[in-house]
Amino acid sequence: MIDSARQQWEDGRRRLEAEAVEPVRYGQLQALVDVVLAELRRLIGQRFALRELAAQHATAEDWARDAIEDALPPEPRVGVRDVPLVVDAAFYLYARGATDYEP
């Protein structure tokens, strides 16, 4: 379960980085990743294991969709269709802080 989740998160990070060719969209996506990271800090805290993070990922699109909709900028070039990308990229970044994280 953890290995497949980590692969999905890594794929999200790659998809996010591929968006860098369009700077405005990329910046908006990065801002939404920050929104999801803040929610992860609130939900999980600073001390966690990868299995806890993987378990949280199962419902992440539900709560992240609400947070992302609330944070959409005026004239967005991103939207709820980008929720999976944003969630996976945020989980990739957050996983690096897990007590059992190994690259």
SVG drawing of the C-alpha trace seen along z (x, -y; Angstrom):
<svg xmlns="http://www.w3.org/2000/svg" viewBox="-16 -38 33 40">
<polyline fill="none" stroke="black" stroke-width="0.4" points="0.0,0.0 2.7,-2.5 4.8,-1.7 2.0,-2.2 0.9,-5.4 4.5,-6.8 4.6,-6.0 1.3,-7.9 2.7,-10.9 5.9,-10.9 3.8,-10.9 1.9,-13.9 5.1,-15.7 6.3,-15.0 2.9,-16.1 3.2,-19.3 6.7,-20.0 5.6,-19.5 3.2,-22.4 6.2,-24.8 6.1,-25.6 3.0,-27.8 4.2,-30.1 0.9,-31.5 -0.8,-28.1 2.2,-26.6 2.2,-29.3 -1.5,-28.8 -1.0,-25.0 1.9,-25.6 -0.3,-27.9 -2.9,-25.1 -0.3,-22.6 0.5,-24.9 -3.2,-24.9 -3.2,-21.1 0.1,-21.0 -1.5,-23.3 -4.5,-21.0 -2.1,-18.0 -0.3,-19.8 -3.6,-20.4 -5.0,-16.8 -1.8,-14.8 0.6,-17.0 4.3,-17.2 5.1,-13.7 3.7,-10.9 4.6,-7.7 4.1,-7.0 1.3,-4.5 -0.6,-7.3 -0.1,-9.5 -1.1,-6.8 -4.3,-6.2 -5.1,-9.9 -4.6,-9.9 -7.6,-7.5 -10.0,-10.4 -7.8,-13.3 -9.6,-14.3 -12.8,-14.8 -11.5,-17.3 -8.9,-18.8 -11.6,-19.7 -13.3,-21.9 -10.0,-23.6 -9.0,-24.1 -12.3,-25.6 -12.1,-28.1 -8.5,-29.0 -9.0,-29.4 -7.6,-32.8 -9.5,-35.3 -9.3,-34.4 -7.9,-30.9 -6.1,-28.8 -6.6,-25.9 -9.8,-24.3 -11.2,-21.3 -10.1,-19.1 -6.6,-19.6 -7.4,-18.2 -5.7,-14.8 -2.5,-16.5 -2.4,-19.0 -3.2,-16.3 -0.5,-13.9 2.1,-16.6 1.3,-17.8 1.5,-14.3 4.8,-13.8 6.2,-16.8 4.7,-16.0 5.9,-12.4 9.5,-13.7 8.8,-14.7 7.6,-11.2 9.5,-9.5 10.2,-6.5 10.8,-8.3 13.6,-6.9 14.3,-8.3"/>
</svg>
